[in-house]
Amino acid sequence: MTNPVQALNSARVRGWLYQALFLACALAVAWYLVSNTLTNLATRGVATGFGFLEREAGFEIGESLLSYSASDTYLKALVVGLLNTLAVSAAGVVLATVLGVLIGIARLSSNWMVNRFATLYVETIRNVPLLLQLVVWYTIMNRLPSPREALEVVPGIFLSNRGMKFPVLVEHAGHGWALLALIAGIAAAVAIVRHGRRHREATGKPFPTLPAAIAAVLLPPALVFVATGAPLAFDVPVLSGFNFEGGGSVTPEFTALLIGLSVYTAGFIAEIVRSGILAVPHGQTEAGLALGLSPGKILRLIILPQALRVIVPPLTSQYLNLTKNSSLAVAIGYPDLVSVSNTSANQTGQVVEAVAMMMVVYLIISLSISGFMNWYNRRVALVTR
Amino acid sequence: MSKQFPADQAPIPTGPVPPAHWAASYEEEPTQASTPPQANGMTALKPFGWAKDNLFNTPLNTVLTLACLALLWLVVPPAANWLLLKASWSGSSEACREAAGACWSVIVVKHRLIFFGTYPYDEQWRPFLACALFVAMLGASGVRAFWRPWLAVAWALTLVGMGVLMWGGVAGLSYVPNDRWGGLPITLMLSVFSIAIAFPLSILLALGRQSSLPAIRTFCVGFIETMRGVPLVSVLFMASVMFPLFLPEGVTVDKLLRALAGMTLFTAAYLAEAVRGGLQAIPKGQYEAADALGLSYWQKTVLIVLPQALRIVIPPIVNQFISAFKDTSLVTIVGLYDLLTAATVATTDPEWRPYFAEVYVFAGLMFWIFCFSMSRYSQWLERLANRYTRR
């Protein structure tokens, strides 16, 4: 085997050779691209490196969760953009899940009309590009009447071309205590559920887990709330002059993006929920009935755990898609990460750094979401075995 | 290899996860699936028997049905009025201002702009012919009897023909540079080309991801996961602003090609995962049998594995094609003139500005027709594949 020609017959040696060749080619291409880029940047007189992050951004951002002004640094501007992305994605995930589950169940309804409505929704929404839907929502938002003729959808909530205005709770010390009580209540509920399961497994007797847990979650905050004097003062938006004063508000861009993303993703989630529930063989329901379980218990103990196993992996990718799709914000002027990075890149010319940072941040978000959902999936998968 | 069962005798597969065709068959005939069996033969005969069974069988369903009827009552008459009855179908924008419904005249006036963008007006029969050719080829490719080698040749000829039609410069056609192309041809070409180029690339990536060589596997995993982890918008930005920096001085690539490159790389990563699904679905025995026959890696892959794997992944490829088709609308962000950009431009004309809804409804309908027919086709393919390959 010492003969080098004979050594080539070994799959292992050839494997190493192929890899060395591949790496050499990859490195050569990378070197070629990097050297071209550096020359090009040098001839254009563009600086490299991340020094620009410390400099003054000099552009305003329409909406921000932090206090931000044009004299802040690029780094802060990018953080503001990132927070905007996260805000719209988090709200979108919640809304899309609620809407998607409802529509998915409606598609399985035995009621012919509900069924047809849900099918119409899914087939329409899924087959039209998201960008088109976003543009339509945004155009609608922009052409709503002015604040003077604002639409009052629900009493207290106003829609106008300045966005959505809604009442907010006036802050009071009691709220903080009620929140603490709620957290304590949730902890107690978790303990009750665990105790209930142990009790059932040890004695075989049912334990009123659900009512006890609900009481543990709801009662303490309610008691604290009443004890602190039930502070229920709302700051309601009131029309004054040409705009509303008071209350909370979201911009037309945010509203359009949130509605568009949720409505679109809900169409996909509905299909996932539907196929997940269909995936549980009907025999499982019948077996549950034969054991004398109530329909509610069959759903909770038999169907859902098995359906979740099918639902969770594709649901994860829908959450990821929603987060990535929030980058379409750039088309309707919502200052998300992509849009802020884009402005920074245009101003500084440091395109490579801006695009690289944007991609790394999205990668981190994607990996965290899929990490969390994988953890949840493992839990769901274990429960079923 | 696999026993073939007549459709109605196909054995029920075991395991908690049913094959996709269960869902597909529900999809196909929901009315029949949800109609209760008429064992006593009476329900169907009674007047309103069907309505009683499907709409008013429980108190909850009665409430839901009434709610749906109320919704219909609220939505359908105004929608019908706006869309059809009170709409204005031709004439100037003044006629539209008087009409209470939709202004379809804006489509009559602007349809050439929406479909073909800024392509020279007198030459627009060329993109029209190119699109017609393209759609005809797409339709032909859907027919299984045509899945023969000559189809590839026909596609190559079609693409050459389209290039001649769009660019011109030969056979007496005037030359039209591709920055004047726009509308439907851009949408169609970007989606088809990105899938066509991404497909071979995705096979290599999927094979690389399954490879036993660590360097190649790491590279493929890294590429696939990066592309799938970032939004298409950022890939398109990279393609449009960073590609020029990668190339040596003096070499420029035009905007359309850069967007195509970005879309191709992005699509390849997603397709690679679909192909990997197909590779993993091949029973291990097939690999072992190929090894036992003494086939080399490439013989095994090309002769045994890929023919089986690719048949499984045809439906996901069609689904990916639908995604790519919808995603082409994103190129508007990097300044290309696709169907959506053209529609948006049509709404900015001051004379027709109030009638944006009509233009978007029209553009949405165009996308919908393509996507819906392709998704129906993919469901049909899935049923077909399941009918013959399930054991």
Interface residues (C-beta under 8 A of the other chain):
Chain A: G15 Y18 Q19 F22 L23 A26 L33 N36 T37 T39 N40 L41 T43 S109 S110 N111 W112 M113 V114 N115 F117 T119 E123 T124 R126 N127 V128 P129 L130 L131 L132 Q133 V135 V136 T139 R143 R274 S275 L278 A279 V280 P281 Q306 R309 V310 L320 K324 N325 S327 L328 V330 A331 V338 N342 A345 V351 V352 V355 M358 M359 Y362 L363 S366 L367
Chain B: P16 V17 P18 A20 W22 A23 Y26 P30 T31 S34 N54 L55 N57 N61 L64 T65 C68 L69 L71 S212 L213 P214 A215 I216 F219 T226 R228 G229 V230 P231 L232 V233 S234 F237 M238 V241 M242 P244 L245 F246 L247 P248 E249 I322 K326 D327 S329 L330 T332 I333 L340 A343 T344 T347 F356 A357 Y360 A363 G364 F367 W368 C371 F372 S375
